[in-house]
Amino acid sequence: MSYASDARRELAAEAPGEPCCARAELAAALLFSGGISFQGVGRYSLQILSPDAFVVRHYFLLVKRLFGVSCQIRTLRTTQLKGLTRYQLVIPQERSTDVLNQCDLLDREALFGIRATPSEDALNYACCKRAFLRGAFLLVGAVSNPEKGYHLEFAAPNAPLAEIVIKSLNYFEISAKKACRKAKFVVYLKGGEQIADALALLGAKNAMMALENVRVKKDVGNRINRQINCDERNMQRQLENAEAQIEDILLIEREMGLGKLPRSLREIARVREEHPDSPLSALGEFLDPPLGKSGVNSRLRRLRSIAEKLRSGEDLDV
């Protein structure tokens, strides 16, 4: 089972707390599934279609609890559905008008008397906005496996519904973007933190924790990789510097002899030649008395200056 399916299953196991939340979630399920069909003046057929049996069972129980109505569940498998099984919840037609009215989806001024989006009153409370988003996700939501990437989306059937999703997410300080894809208006989130917040908001706590675990592992891995890369660069730089320092010492020895250098420079030259792979802090430990990193660096810079003068033919004053 996929990560997205697990997240939907977790949400389907949660029953809406208040009747207002149940109505908001059912309204989302009907609108996002395109499950409202006009059958003539004042007559409608209502259905919810999903590839997940647990989603249909969820709404079967919701409708029964909210309206005392037993719905019919059908299994569909046709070539039009690419041979995949779909599950259909059919609400009795004699109760359809009552269900639509309770969900505040009836509007005489709207096309066929049905609102394209829920009324403001239906989503007046934060709990109802959350329930509406949960219903939308159960029907048209998807989330990628965090092991592969961070992406969560709602594939709305029309632009007004997509805007309602965006506004509802914005209400909870979750920023979403919209794109048009194959006649669908896709509202999507990118970034692990945003998606984790969205999953927690919807009620998919286990899915959220699984995502956070992946985020932590990736963050630790990235930090380790950055540290390794940094260490490798530092080591490479250290080796290159040591090689240049030894070249300077060999040049001085060849051109004028190390014996003409002050004692302090002779000592550091000898130690560097004997320990070509040691960092500056370790070189100071081989001196008598020991010398700190800055002191070692100062002496090596003086050797570099002498070597550069020898290369350019300048007069020396050591």
N, C-alpha and C positions, 0 to 999 in steps of 0.2 A: 504493500500500500504506500502511496506517495505521501510526501510531507504535506502537500496541500489537502489531500483527502483526509489525513489525520487531523488537520486543523478544522476542517468542516465537520468531521465526526464529533470532535470535542465541542464545537459550538452547538451542534444539533442535540447534544445531550443536556444542554442548559434550557430550562423552561423559563419564559419571560415571567418576571416577578409580578407585575401589575397588569390589569386589563388594558390600560392605555399603551403599555409596551407591547403586549401581544397584538393589539390592533395595528400598531406601527410596523411591527415585523411582518405581519401578514400582508399589509399593504405593499411593503417592499417586495415580498415574494411574488405577489400577483403582478406588480408593475414590471419588475425586472425579468420575469419569466415570460412576459407577454401572454399571460394566462387569462385575459379578459376579452371575451368575444361578444359582440353586439348581435343579438338575436331578434331584434325588433323593438319597437317602442316599449321601454320599461322592462325588457327581458334581456338577460345576459347569461352566458355560461362561464363558469370559473374553473380553472384548472391550474395545477402547478406541475411542471415537468422538470425532472432532474435525473442525471445519470447515477445518483446516489440514493439507494433505497432508504438509508437512514435519514436523509433530508425529507423525503416524502413522509416517512413515519412521524418525523418531528411535527410536520404541519398537520398530519392527521390528528395527532393528540392535541395540538394547539387549537384547531377548529372545534374539536369535540368539547374541549374544556371551556372555550370562550363562548361558543354558541349552542352547545349541546347537540351538535349535528354530527352524524356519522357519515363520513365521506367514503367514496369508492376508490380503491387503489388498483391501477391497471399496470401491466407490464407490456411494454412495446418493444418490438424488435423488427425493423424493416430495413430495406436496402437504402432508403432515404436517410436513415440514421447511421449509415456506414456499418450496418450489421451489429452495432452496439446496443445493449439493452438500456432502455430508458424507463423510468417509473413515473407514473402519472397519477396525481391526486385530483379527483373530480368532486367538486362541491355540488350537492343537489341543486338543480336549477331553481326549484321553488324557494330556496333560501338565498339565492345569489344576490338579489336586490338588498336584502337585509344585511348581508355580509359587507357589501360595498358601502352601504350607508353607515354601518358601524365603523368601517375603516376610513370614513370621510373621503370617499373617492367619487361620490356622485356629485355632479354639477350640471345643472340644466344648460348653462351657457357654454359648456365644453363640447367638443366633438363627440357625438354619440352619447353625450351625457356623462362622460367619464373624465376625471382629471388626469392630466399627463403626469402630475407629481402630487404628492400628499399636500394637504393644506398646511398653513403655518400652525394652526391650532393643533393639528395631529402630531407635530414635532415640536411642541412648545417647551417640553422639558428635556433635560439632558439625558434622562433614562430612555426616553422615547427616541431621541436621535441615535443613541447607542443601539437600541433594538432595531431601528430602521437599517443602520449600517450592517448589523449582524444578518438581517434578512437578505440584504443585497449580496453580502459575501457568500451566504449559503447557496444562492442561486447562480450568481455570475462572478464570484470571486476566485482568485487564484493567487498562490504564493509559491515562489520558487524554493527549492531545497537550499538552505543557507550554505551548505557545503559547496554549492556551485555558484551562488551569487545571491544578491539581495534584490528582490523584485516582488511587489504585491500590487494587484490590480483589481478593479471592478469594471467589467465590460457592459456598460449601460447601453440599452437599445436606442436611446435618443439623448440629445444634448441637454434638455431640461433636467432629466434624471441625473445625468453626470454632474451638472452644476449643484444639485441638491447634495450629492455625495461629497463634493469638494467643500461646500459650505458646512456640512455636518462635521467633516474631519477638521476643518479650520476652527470650528467651535471648540474642539478639544486640543487646539494648538498643534495639529498635525498638518503639515503642508503637503499638498498633492498637486500633481500636474495632469493635464488632459491631452489626449491625442486621438485622432480618428483612424480606426483600423478596420478594414473590411466591413464598412457600414455600421461599425460599433464605435461608441464614444468611450474610450478607455481612460479611466482615472487610475493613475498609478503612483506608487511611492518607490523611491530608491533610497538606499542607505539602511544599514542594519538597525540603527537606533530608531529611525522613524517607523520601520516595519515592526520592531519589537513593541513600540508604543501602541501601534494600531492593533496588533494581536492581543495585547493586554486589554485594550479598550473593548474589543469585540467579545472578550471572555475566553480566548484560547490561551490560557495560562501555560499549559504544558508545551504548546507549540512555541510560545514566547520564550520559555526557559530553554528549550532545545536550541532555538536561534541564538540566545545569549551565550550558551555554552560554546557554540561554534565561533561566535564573535570573540570570546575570550581566548580560545585556542588559536584563532587566526592572529589575534593581537600579540599574544605571547610569541608565536612563531615569527611574526614580522619583526618584533623587537629583537629576537635572537638573531635573525638573519641580518638585521641592520648592524647589530653589534659585531657579528662575525665579519661582515663586509668592512666595518670601520677598523676592526683589529687587523684585517688583512692589508687594508690601505696603509695603516700606521706601520705595520711590519715592513711593507714594501718600501715606504718612505724612509724608514730607519735604515734598511739595508742599502738603499741608494745613497743616503747621506754618509754611511760608514765607508762605502766604496769610494766616494769622492774624497773623504778625509784621508784615506790610505793613499790615494793617488797624490794628494798634496804632500803627504809625508815622504813618499818615495821620490817625488820631484825635488824636495828640499834636500833629501839625503844625497841625491845624485848630483845636484848642482852646487851645493855648498857644504854638505855634510851636517849631520845633526849636532855634532860637537860644538858648532858655533852658536847654537841656540842657547838661551837661558835654561837653567836647570828645570824650571817648571814646565817649559815647552818640550824639553827632551823627555821628561817623564811621561807626559801625556801622549807624546808621539810613540814611545815604546809600548805603553799600555794599549793604545789603539791598535797597533800592529799585532800585539799578542792576543787581543780579544776583538776580532773584526765583527763579530755578531752581537756583541753586548750593547745594550742601550746606554745612553749617557749616564743615567743614574747609577748603573752598575759599574761603569768605568771608574767613577770616583772612589769606589770601595777598594780598588787596586792600588790607589796612591797612598803615600805615607808623608804627612797625615792624610786621611780620607778627605775627599772634596765633594761638595754638593753638585747637583746637576747643572746649576747656573754657572758655577765655577769651571766645570769641565767644558761646558759650551763656550765660555769666554776664551779659554785657552785654545780650543780648536778653531775658533774664529780668527785668533791671532795667527795660527798656522796657515789658515786659508788666505789671509791677507799677505803673508810672506810668499806663499806659492803663487798668488796672482801677480805679485810684483816681479817674481822671477820669470813668469811667462811673458810679461810685458817688457822686461828689460829695465825696470825702474831700479833706482838705487835703494839699497836695503839699510834699515837702521834697526837692528835687533838688539 
